[in-house]
């Protein structure tokens, strides 16, 4: 509760005679009490604020316990499903029949296993991405029966959650997702008594794996409580091992530092590259270890590169909104770049949320006749959020309301509070496989630069993240032309600069079919590239990365639109990293090489060495 509200409440319940008795119940506004007095409007306002702050405090406390997931929304989804199922005798009969057939399949499998020494042809196969039961030990009795019965049960529950007539699509997806998470908890692979691989390791080591696993658990718990990075992250220090590409900070304001990287070639392309990273994490995912650094690769290809490094907001930054990030971030960076390389168009690059913000800024610039952007590149960035994948399960009115109350209480959203939602999207890979490996098998996963970066979390201001969730995710204002910048709407169709958009095949944050919609919403040449990998690893794809491939096609302005599935059939697969393909695209839209520009300019002198100071804020 704020101090002013507390003072007003204290005044409301105070008496001239200093009596402790509260005042009598007040009549509704506009009415008079029996003595003819009107109620005090200030007292009513104070009571309203008290009610609002009480509710928000309760909601924030609950959201802190549930990771921002609204129990009211979850209850509404299951109620919707259960009510419609109760009035669907046909669906009930269908599920009963499926259960009977599955039991029969399992019975035949058990009989075959008994006849052939415990081995038989499986009656159900795991999904291709499910590696929990791939070890040979799972094919021996009784573990084969355990995992086969689990998969059959999992399949039955999926059938039960789907196809109930009358249930809204949102509720159906939520109950299916939530039920899958509950079932994953009880997978036989998660327990010593039912996991033959863990049992074999326990026998081989004399139980030392369990002792080491317990030590791993205690260490992880202590690091989590003390807000320390995960084990092994100490080997990747920012400024020593990560973010080491030479450069200077040439501009700093309250919201960001602008880094200009030193040239590594005798000549450079005249058009500079500005990279706008997401503000949800630290910028240096694009400047990891030298061998994984996109920045180093670009400078080696003869480009002058600038990078925005966002500050890590605190409670005092609660009122910073999306437009602050646009003006103090992208616009301020372009102004500083214009002082260093005057008169040159900019190759603007946006990654993830940074790409969404860049799209908004580019649309506003196009609307206002600002033609400083020569090209726009969007890496795993969405401009339409109608089909944003399973992450939308966490974005609806109830969920956003809960998150807003959590952010209102503390002034920001800690990305650790969002990490649970992202991990749930891949719970088998990110939660349970790690539990088995590190706490039952006693093995630590080797730390990588990407994993160390992923643990270097940031916060998001209350106002900005609320605006992002409501205006973009919940209401989809950018795609539908309702998003206002400086009091006027912006439209992506105003953008004339050519666009290079990158999607990744296994992206759970920005599904590639959602990223693909930039082709539908713009009236310019769009080159779309689909690469293997996920949201982060697919973007960090240096030329010597093994097992990488991509597809790419350009849709020229005026050509007919094709949907993602037709595009996928038409685009041939190419082996290797997509970075050279993108740099070649930039090169075709750049001028002949010239001498490198100076580091900084008048009004924007070098302030300190890269990686700057904001990246170290905790």
URZI-V494709 format. One record per residue. N is the residue number from 1. PSI is psi in degrees with one decimal (none if undefined). D_CENTER is the distance of its C-alpha to the mean C-alpha in Angstrom with 2 decimals. Layout:
N_PSI_D_CENTER / N_PSI_D_CENTER
This chain:
1_137.3_30.80 / 2_159.8_31.64 / 3_-38.8_34.99 / 4_-42.0_36.38 / 5_-40.4_35.67 / 6_-41.8_37.22 / 7_-41.1_40.26 / 8_-40.3_40.67 / 9_-41.0_40.57 / 10_-40.6_43.11 / 11_-40.7_45.30 / 12_-42.6_45.02 / 13_8.5_46.37 / 14_157.3_48.96 / 15_151.9_52.70 / 16_-34.2_55.58 / 17_9.0_57.45 / 18_26.9_54.46 / 19_148.0_54.54 / 20_-7.8_51.63 / 21_136.6_51.86 / 22_161.4_49.05 / 23_161.1_50.02 / 24_160.1_50.85 / 25_137.7_48.34 / 26_144.0_48.07 / 27_164.1_48.93 / 28_156.8_46.50 / 29_140.0_46.03 / 30_-14.2_49.07 / 31_164.3_51.45 / 32_148.4_54.13 / 33_176.5_54.87 / 34_-25.5_58.43 / 35_2.4_59.76 / 36_8.7_58.54 / 37_142.8_55.67 / 38_149.9_52.36 / 39_154.5_49.19 / 40_114.9_47.54 / 41_-30.6_44.42 / 42_-36.2_42.95 / 43_-40.1_43.28 / 44_-43.4_41.46 / 45_-40.7_38.60 / 46_-39.4_38.38 / 47_-38.7_38.30 / 48_-42.7_35.52 / 49_-37.8_33.47 / 50_-44.6_34.32 / 51_-44.6_33.16 / 52_-44.8_29.87 / 53_-33.7_29.17 / 54_-47.6_30.26 / 55_-43.2_27.89 / 56_-39.1_24.95 / 57_-41.3_25.88 / 58_-45.8_26.17 / 59_-41.5_22.85 / 60_-39.3_21.16 / 61_-43.2_22.99 / 62_-43.1_21.96 / 63_-34.5_18.26 / 64_-30.3_18.56 / 65_-29.2_20.04 / 66_4.9_17.75 / 67_28.1_14.34 / 68_0.5_14.18 / 69_125.3_15.13 / 70_117.7_18.22 / 71_-28.7_21.26 / 72_-42.5_23.04 / 73_-41.6_20.65 / 74_-42.0_20.76 / 75_-39.2_24.54 / 76_-38.4_24.89 / 77_-47.7_23.16 / 78_-33.1_25.43 / 79_-43.2_28.40 / 80_-47.3_27.94 / 81_-49.3_27.83 / 82_-38.6_30.69 / 83_-46.3_32.89 / 84_-34.4_32.74 / 85_-37.1_33.30 / 86_-29.5_36.29 / 87_24.0_37.87 / 88_76.8_37.24 / 89_-30.7_40.08 / 90_-43.9_39.54 / 91_-39.1_35.97 / 92_-42.3_37.31 / 93_-39.6_40.06 / 94_-44.6_37.73 / 95_-37.2_35.58 / 96_-41.3_38.82 / 97_-41.3_39.99 / 98_-40.8_36.81 / 99_-42.5_37.11 / 100_-45.2_40.74 / 101_-36.3_40.10 / 102_-38.9_37.40 / 103_-38.2_39.81 / 104_-41.5_42.46 / 105_-43.7_40.27 / 106_-38.9_39.49 / 107_-43.9_43.21 / 108_-38.4_44.27 / 109_-43.7_41.80 / 110_-38.7_43.22 / 111_-42.2_46.72 / 112_-40.5_46.07 / 113_-36.9_44.55 / 114_-35.3_47.67 / 115_-30.2_49.97 / 116_40.3_48.38 / 117_34.2_47.94 / 118_-4.2_44.50 / 119_141.3_42.89 / 120_164.5_42.26 / 121_126.3_40.19 / 122_145.1_36.87 / 123_-10.2_36.78 / 124_138.4_33.00 / 125_142.7_30.65 / 126_160.1_27.09 / 127_153.5_24.34 / 128_-34.3_23.99 / 129_-4.3_20.69 / 130_106.2_22.25 / 131_10.5_24.03 / 132_-31.5_25.06 / 133_29.1_28.64 / 134_-18.1_29.33 / 135_146.6_31.72 / 136_-28.8_35.42 / 137_-25.8_36.10 / 138_-11.8_34.39 / 139_-3.9_37.14 / 140_148.2_39.89 / 141_141.9_41.22 / 142_5.6_40.07 / 143_-30.1_36.46 / 144_-37.2_36.47 / 145_-39.4_37.44 / 146_-49.4_34.74 / 147_-30.9_31.84 / 148_-42.8_33.44 / 149_-35.7_33.89 / 150_-45.1_30.30 / 151_-38.1_29.02 / 152_-42.0_31.56 / 153_-42.1_30.52 / 154_-42.8_26.84 / 155_-40.9_27.95 / 156_-43.5_30.21 / 157_-34.8_27.62 / 158_-43.1_25.37 / 159_-34.7_28.50 / 160_-35.7_29.15 / 161_-27.4_25.81 / 162_149.9_26.00 / 163_16.5_28.81 / 164_114.1_30.16 / 165_135.2_31.70 / 166_-18.8_30.79 / 167_132.6_27.40 / 168_151.4_24.77 / 169_-41.0_22.14 / 170_-46.6_19.34 / 171_-39.1_21.34 / 172_-43.8_22.22 / 173_-36.7_18.68 / 174_-47.4_17.84 / 175_-35.1_21.05 / 176_-44.1_20.67 / 177_-48.1_17.23 / 178_-39.7_18.53 / 179_-37.7_21.78 / 180_-39.1_20.27 / 181_-39.5_18.55 / 182_-44.4_21.98 / 183_-37.6_23.86 / 184_-30.3_21.79 / 185_-36.7_23.02 / 186_16.2_26.56 / 187_136.6_26.35 / 188_-16.7_29.56 / 189_-14.2_27.69 / 190_-2.4_26.40 / 191_142.5_29.92 / 192_-41.4_32.74 / 193_-19.2_35.37 / 194_8.3_33.85 / 195_107.2_32.24 / 196_-27.0_35.01 / 197_-44.3_33.11 / 198_-38.7_32.63 / 199_-42.5_36.25 / 200_-43.0_37.56 / 201_-38.1_35.75 / 202_-41.2_37.18 / 203_-42.8_40.68 / 204_-36.5_40.41 / 205_0.2_39.34 / 206_27.1_41.47 / 207_0.4_38.49 / 208_-27.9_37.23 / 209_-38.8_33.79 / 210_-37.5_33.47 / 211_-44.0_34.70 / 212_-37.6_32.27 / 213_-39.2_29.43 / 214_-40.5_30.55 / 215_-40.3_30.62 / 216_-41.7_27.06 / 217_-45.2_26.01 / 218_-41.9_27.98 / 219_-44.4_26.59 / 220_-38.6_22.94 / 221_-45.0_23.86 / 222_-41.3_25.66 / 223_-38.0_22.91 / 224_-44.6_20.42 / 225_-40.2_23.08 / 226_7.2_23.97 / 227_44.0_20.40 / 228_156.7_21.29 / 229_161.2_19.27 / 230_162.8_19.57 / 231_132.2_22.86 / 232_-15.5_23.49 / 233_-18.6_21.17 / 234_-21.1_24.42 / 235_-7.9_25.33 / 236_91.5_22.68 / 237_132.4_23.55 / 238_132.3_22.23 / 239_-16.7_25.23 / 240_-46.9_27.10 / 241_-32.1_25.08 / 242_153.2_21.86 / 243_50.2_21.79 / 244_3.6_25.52 / 245_127.4_26.16 / 246_140.2_29.06 / 247_-178.4_28.67 / 248_144.5_29.35 / 249_118.5_27.61 / 250_-5.2_29.59 / 251_141.0_28.05 / 252_130.4_26.59 / 253_-169.7_25.95 / 254_-25.2_24.39 / 255_-25.1_20.85 / 256_160.2_20.77 / 257_140.5_22.90 / 258_120.3_23.76 / 259_130.6_24.62 / 260_123.5_27.21 / 261_143.9_27.58 / 262_142.6_31.13 / 263_150.3_32.56 / 264_2.7_33.46 / 265_158.3_35.68 / 266_-32.4_38.99 / 267_158.9_37.83 / 268_160.6_34.53 / 269_143.1_33.47 / 270_-28.1_34.29 / 271_121.5_30.92 / 272_163.2_28.34 / 273_124.6_24.63 / 274_123.1_22.17 / 275_125.9_18.60 / 276_100.8_16.01 / 277_169.6_12.91 / 278_146.2_9.71 / 279_-3.6_10.86 / 280_-19.1_7.98 / 281_171.9_9.61 / 282_151.1_13.20 / 283_-23.5_14.51 / 284_13.1_16.35 / 285_-26.3_14.06 / 286_6.9_16.36 / 287_60.9_19.34 / 288_-138.6_19.16 / 289_153.3_22.48 / 290_-38.7_25.11 / 291_-13.7_25.03 / 292_12.4_21.26 / 293_118.3_21.19 / 294_-36.1_20.59 / 295_-48.0_22.35 / 296_-38.3_25.34 / 297_-42.5_25.52 / 298_-44.7_25.66 / 299_-34.6_28.32 / 300_-21.0_30.22 / 301_9.0_30.31 / 302_37.7_31.95 / 303_144.3_29.31 / 304_117.9_29.09 / 305_134.6_25.47 / 306_143.5_24.01 / 307_133.9_20.67 / 308_129.5_19.12 / 309_108.8_18.28 / 310_146.9_16.77 / 311_161.8_18.45 / 312_103.6_16.96 / 313_155.2_17.90 / 314_-171.0_20.06 / 315_-32.5_21.69 / 316_-12.2_24.03 / 317_17.9_21.31 / 318_-26.8_20.35 / 319_9.1_21.86 / 320_126.9_20.06 / 321_-179.0_18.67 / 322_-35.8_16.91 / 323_-29.2_20.36 / 324_-42.5_20.93 / 325_-35.4_18.03 / 326_-48.6_19.61 / 327_-49.8_23.12 / 328_-13.5_22.87 / 329_-81.7_20.28 / 330_-49.4_20.90 / 331_-44.2_24.38 / 332_-38.0_25.62 / 333_-42.7_24.50 / 334_-37.1_26.35 / 335_-42.1_29.37 / 336_-40.5_29.52 / 337_-38.0_29.20 / 338_-27.5_31.99 / 339_-29.2_34.19 / 340_-43.9_33.70 / 341_74.5_34.07 / 342_141.3_35.80 / 343_-1.8_36.12 / 344_139.7_33.54 / 345_159.0_30.71 / 346_134.8_27.22 / 347_103.7_24.86 / 348_134.5_21.56 / 349_131.4_18.32 / 350_132.9_14.78 / 351_128.0_11.63 / 352_-125.7_8.24 / 353_-28.8_8.57 / 354_-33.7_11.85 / 355_-37.3_13.00 / 356_-45.2_12.67 / 357_-40.4_14.62 / 358_-38.6_16.99 / 359_-41.3_17.72 / 360_-46.5_18.71 / 361_-41.5_20.82 / 362_-39.5_22.39 / 363_-40.9_23.36 / 364_-40.4_24.91 / 365_-43.2_26.74 / 366_-40.6_28.07 / 367_-37.3_29.25 / 368_5.7_31.10 / 369_18.2_32.62 / 370_109.6_30.76 / 371_33.7_30.82 / 372_-15.6_29.57 / 373_120.0_26.76 / 374_-41.2_28.29 / 375_162.1_25.29 / 376_126.4_21.60 / 377_129.3_19.14 / 378_117.0_15.58 / 379_113.6_13.39 / 380_45.7_10.60 / 381_137.1_10.65 / 382_144.1_11.37 / 383_-9.1_14.39 / 384_127.8_14.97 / 385_17.6_12.76 / 386_-37.2_15.57 / 387_62.1_14.44 / 388_23.3_10.66 / 389_-164.8_11.09 / 390_-15.3_10.93 / 391_-26.6_7.85 / 392_-15.7_10.68 / 393_-24.9_12.64 / 394_3.7_11.10 / 395_94.3_11.83 / 396_179.3_15.61 / 397_-44.9_18.36 / 398_-44.4_18.90 / 399_-45.5_15.36 / 400_-39.3_14.87 / 401_-43.2_18.35 / 402_-44.4_17.67 / 403_-38.2_14.72 / 404_-40.5_17.03 / 405_-36.0_19.82 / 406_-44.7_17.95 / 407_-36.7_17.03 / 408_-38.6_20.59 / 409_-42.5_22.09 / 410_-8.6_20.63 / 411_-5.0_19.85 / 412_170.3_16.20 / 413_120.3_13.05 / 414_131.3_12.67 / 415_-19.2_9.30 / 416_-30.1_11.37 / 417_-17.0_11.60 / 418_-15.4_7.96 / 419_-34.9_8.18 / 420_-39.6_10.48 / 421_-44.2_8.50 / 422_-37.6_6.26 / 423_-34.4_9.78 / 424_-28.9_11.55 / 425_-26.2_10.21 / 426_55.4_12.23 / 427_-34.5_14.58 / 428_-40.5_17.51 / 429_-42.4_16.11 / 430_-17.7_14.12 / 431_-66.8_16.36 / 432_-36.6_19.76 / 433_-34.1_20.58 / 434_-39.4_19.96 / 435_-46.2_22.17 / 436_-46.7_24.85 / 437_-46.0_24.83 / 438_-29.8_24.81 / 439_-23.5_26.61 / 440_-45.1_28.97 / 441_-20.3_29.61 / 442_23.6_29.50 / 443_133.9_27.69 / 444_132.8_25.16 / 445_135.3_22.61 / 446_133.5_23.35 / 447_140.8_21.01 / 448_167.7_19.71 / 449_-36.5_18.70 / 450_-38.9_15.16 / 451_-37.8_14.98 / 452_-41.6_16.64 / 453_-42.6_14.23 / 454_-26.4_11.26 / 455_-8.4_13.50 / 456_80.9_14.27 / 457_163.6_12.05 / 458_178.1_12.51 / 459_167.0_12.93 / 460_130.8_12.45 / 461_148.9_15.73 / 462_-53.1_16.65 / 463_-45.3_17.90 / 464_-48.3_15.28 / 465_-32.8_12.30 / 466_-43.4_14.76 / 467_-41.8_15.79 / 468_-47.3_12.42 / 469_-43.4_11.79 / 470_-51.4_15.45 / 471_-31.4_16.56 / 472_-60.2_13.87 / 473_-50.0_11.96 / 474_-43.2_15.02 / 475_-11.9_17.89 / 476_42.7_16.74 / 477_-34.8_19.19 / 478_-47.9_18.46 / 479_-27.9_19.20 / 480_10.4_22.13 / 481_20.7_23.78 / 482_-1.2_23.59 / 483_122.8_21.52 / 484_137.8_24.05 / 485_120.5_24.16 / 486_40.6_27.23 / 487_-0.1_28.62 / 488_146.1_28.56 / 489_152.3_26.26 / 490_152.0_24.55 / 491_132.4_24.44 / 492_-21.9_22.73 / 493_-15.1_26.12 / 494_-18.4_27.66 / 495_127.2_25.92 / 496_-19.0_28.58 / 497_140.3_27.10 / 498_148.3_26.26 / 499_137.0_22.63 / 500_111.3_21.21 / 501_134.9_17.93 / 502_127.8_16.21 / 503_158.8_14.31 / 504_143.7_13.83 / 505_-36.8_15.55 / 506_41.7_13.33 / 507_116.4_9.86 / 508_-8.5_8.11 / 509_-47.0_4.97 / 510_81.1_7.73 / 511_140.7_10.93 / 512_-30.5_13.78 / 513_-27.8_16.04 / 514_-43.1_13.90 / 515_-35.4_13.77 / 516_-24.0_17.49 / 517_-12.5_18.32 / 518_-28.1_18.83 / 519_-30.4_22.15 / 520_-26.4_23.10 / 521_0.1_22.36 / 522_156.6_24.09 / 523_52.2_27.76 / 524_176.3_27.70 / 525_126.1_27.70 / 526_120.7_24.35 / 527_119.0_23.95 / 528_132.1_21.18 / 529_131.6_20.41 / 530_120.5_18.77 / 531_157.8_18.43 / 532_162.8_18.22 / 533_-178.1_15.47 / 534_-164.8_11.75 / 535_-38.7_8.75 / 536_-53.4_10.17 / 537_-28.8_13.65 / 538_-29.6_14.50 / 539_-41.2_14.25 / 540_88.7_16.13 / 541_74.0_19.18 / 542_160.0_22.47 / 543_-28.6_25.67 / 544_13.3_26.99 / 545_128.3_23.98 / 546_155.2_25.52 / 547_36.2_24.66 / 548_144.6_22.70 / 549_168.5_23.59 / 550_166.4_22.52 / 551_145.8_23.88 / 552_138.0_24.52 / 553_150.4_26.55 / 554_132.7_27.34 / 555_111.7_27.97 / 556_149.4_30.54 / 557_128.9_31.03 / 558_-17.4_33.46 / 559_157.2_32.75 / 560_147.1_31.99 / 561_141.0_28.45 / 562_145.7_27.49 / 563_169.4_24.76 / 564_-37.6_22.14 / 565_-41.8_24.40 / 566_-40.3_27.44 / 567_-42.4_25.62 / 568_-37.6_24.58 / 569_-29.0_28.26 / 570_-27.6_29.53 / 571_116.6_27.48 / 572_148.0_29.13 / 573_136.4_27.24 / 574_139.3_27.83 / 575_147.1_27.71 / 576_-177.6_26.11 / 577_150.5_23.37 / 578_-12.1_22.26 / 579_-48.8_22.67 / 580_-35.0_26.45 / 581_-43.2_26.03 / 582_-44.4_23.89 / 583_-36.5_26.29 / 584_-39.5_29.19 / 585_-43.7_27.72 / 586_-42.6_27.49 / 587_-36.2_31.00 / 588_-14.7_32.47 / 589_23.1_31.37 / 590_157.9_32.56 / 591_174.3_36.05 / 592_151.8_38.35 / 593_148.4_37.74 / 594_168.6_39.12 / 595_147.2_39.57 / 596_147.9_36.46 / 597_166.4_36.01 / 598_161.3_36.67 / 599_106.8_34.09 / 600_-177.2_33.54 / 601_177.5_36.03 / 602_127.6_38.25 / 603_-11.9_36.26 / 604_61.4_33.36 / 605_156.2_34.97 / 606_128.6_33.14 / 607_-35.7_32.09 / 608_172.3_31.02 / 609_152.5_29.88 / 610_147.0_26.37 / 611_14.5_23.83 / 612_-163.7_24.98 / 613_-31.2_24.64 / 614_-29.7_21.32 / 615_-18.8_19.43 / 616_-1.8_21.50 / 617_134.7_20.70 / 618_none_19.59
